[in-house]
Amino acid sequence: MTDDIWQVFNLADLIDKVAGNEPRFHEFLRVPALSCAVYRLPAGAKDMQAPHLEDEVYVVLEGQACLRIDDKNHQIKRGSILYVRATAKHSFFDIEEDLTVLAVFGAQTP
């Protein structure tokens, strides 16, 4: 957690932190109201995440895949913005191109 009232991040530097041939998650900000991370899944990877206690917004920075939220599938690609409510079962699948997303998590629900 940080006490700074503002911070500036460079997207290219954040993406470099998750480069590689395996799934990677890099949290770069955590404050009481939210947290932010960059998440990368290479083509063909399996997303192993479990439901979260926080609402979440994904911004697809690069790649193409599908996102299953509960029992609905959604095609996603660069530029897609997705909202997933807290505790919803969700995962990326059919990752056709290396997928990198910016994930913004709200505060945990009680």
HUNORWO-V641919 format. One record per residue. N is the residue number from 1. PHI is phi in degrees with one decimal (* if undefined). PSI is psi in degrees with one decimal (NA if undefined). BURIAL is b if it has 9 or more other C-alpha atoms within 8 Angstrom, else e. Layout:
n: {N:N}
phi: {PHI:PHI}
psi: {PSI:PSI}
burial: {BURIAL:BURIAL}
This chain:
n: {1:2:3:4:5:6:7:8:9:10:11:12:13:14:15:16:17:18:19:20:21:22:23:24:25:26:27:28:29:30:31:32:33:34:35:36:37:38:39:40:41:42:43:44:45:46:47:48:49:50:51:52:53:54:55:56:57:58:59:60:61:62:63:64:65:66:67:68:69:70:71:72:73:74:75:76:77:78:79:80:81:82:83:84:85:86:87:88:89:90:91:92:93:94:95:96:97:98:99:100:101:102:103:104:105:106:107:108:109:110}
phi: {*:-124.7:-98.2:-62.6:-87.5:-157.2:-148.2:-120.6:-123.1:-101.6:-59.7:-60.5:-65.1:-65.5:-63.4:-59.0:-67.4:-111.1:-64.7:138.9:-104.4:-139.1:-59.4:-142.3:-131.5:-130.2:-82.2:-118.1:-151.2:-144.1:-133.2:-55.9:-88.8:-165.3:-141.5:-133.3:-150.6:-110.9:-126.6:-126.3:-128.0:-66.0:-51.2:82.2:-69.8:-105.9:-85.2:-104.9:-68.9:-109.8:-55.1:-106.2:-89.4:-118.3:-62.2:-144.8:-121.8:-108.9:-117.3:-78.4:-87.9:-161.5:103.5:-149.3:-165.6:-121.4:-123.5:-97.2:-119.7:53.8:-113.7:-112.5:-103.6:-132.3:-72.9:-131.6:-155.5:-48.3:97.4:-68.1:-123.6:-127.7:-111.7:-128.1:-71.7:-54.6:71.0:-70.6:-74.6:-153.0:-166.2:-85.8:-151.5:45.1:-77.7:-81.5:-128.9:-43.5:-109.9:-126.3:-127.9:-92.1:-112.4:-117.3:-105.2:-78.9:-65.1:-62.1:-83.7:-68.0}
psi: {152.0:150.1:-0.2:145.7:-12.2:157.1:153.3:134.3:147.2:119.1:-42.5:-40.3:-40.0:-42.4:-39.0:-33.7:-19.4:10.2:151.2:-178.1:22.0:158.5:137.7:144.5:127.8:108.4:127.9:-4.3:133.8:119.1:168.6:-34.2:-19.1:167.8:157.2:145.1:161.1:133.5:130.9:134.2:117.3:158.2:134.4:-5.8:161.0:128.3:120.6:12.7:153.4:163.5:147.0:161.9:4.1:146.2:153.7:141.8:130.8:137.3:118.3:116.3:-34.3:153.9:-178.5:135.7:-169.4:150.5:123.8:124.3:115.2:-112.1:17.3:136.8:141.6:127.5:132.8:152.6:176.6:129.5:-15.1:141.5:127.1:139.0:133.6:122.3:156.0:140.8:0.2:136.1:125.2:153.2:152.4:144.7:175.1:52.8:99.9:-35.6:147.2:128.6:125.6:126.7:148.6:124.4:126.8:119.4:133.9:-179.6:149.9:141.8:145.9:NA}
burial: {e:e:e:e:e:e:e:e:e:e:e:e:e:b:b:e:e:b:e:e:e:e:b:b:b:b:b:b:b:b:e:e:e:b:b:b:b:b:b:b:b:b:b:e:b:e:b:e:e:e:b:e:e:b:b:b:b:b:b:b:b:b:b:b:b:b:b:b:b:e:e:e:e:e:e:b:b:b:e:e:e:e:e:b:e:b:b:b:b:b:b:b:b:e:b:b:b:b:b:b:b:b:b:b:b:b:b:e:e:e}
